[in-house]
Amino acid sequence: AVVSTQSTGHQIRLTTTTRMIFFALTLALVGASPLENALQSSEQMIQLFREFENEQGNAYGADESKLRLRLFRKSVKSVVDTNAEDLGWEAGLNLFSDMTEEEKKQYLGLNMTVQQDRSGSHFPQPLTAAPTGGID
């Protein structure tokens, strides 16, 4: 087959193998997820990070943004690699996707802080010891 380009008028001869490779690459690009595409293109990664930043309500300065983008890229790669394993579930990005390990650790464990609602009552109610004397 011969393909002509409109802008230059040059003709390109495509062999059967070349057409098959082109078709396979086209399918791969069309089938690739936005996360996979972002790993292939710095511009797409930055765009994806900006969208993520806006969705999460984060606004970083120039220096911090570089750090957060590196952390985000690492998370994107982890999500793509995990999903490639076809585990029966799909990983995705979340609020932890641009956090350091130290920041993530702050979300581990039990949060025992007591908050006060508008009515003045506290929640959650603190646990008290069981009365002595046993259970009837």
Secondary structure, DSSP 8 states (H G I E B T S, - for coil): -EEE-TTT--EEE--HHHHHHHHHHHHHHHHS-HHHHHHH-HHHHHHHHHHHHHHHT----HHHHHHHHHHHHHHHHHHHHHHHT--SS-----TTTT--HHHHHTTSS-----EE-TTS-EES-------TT---
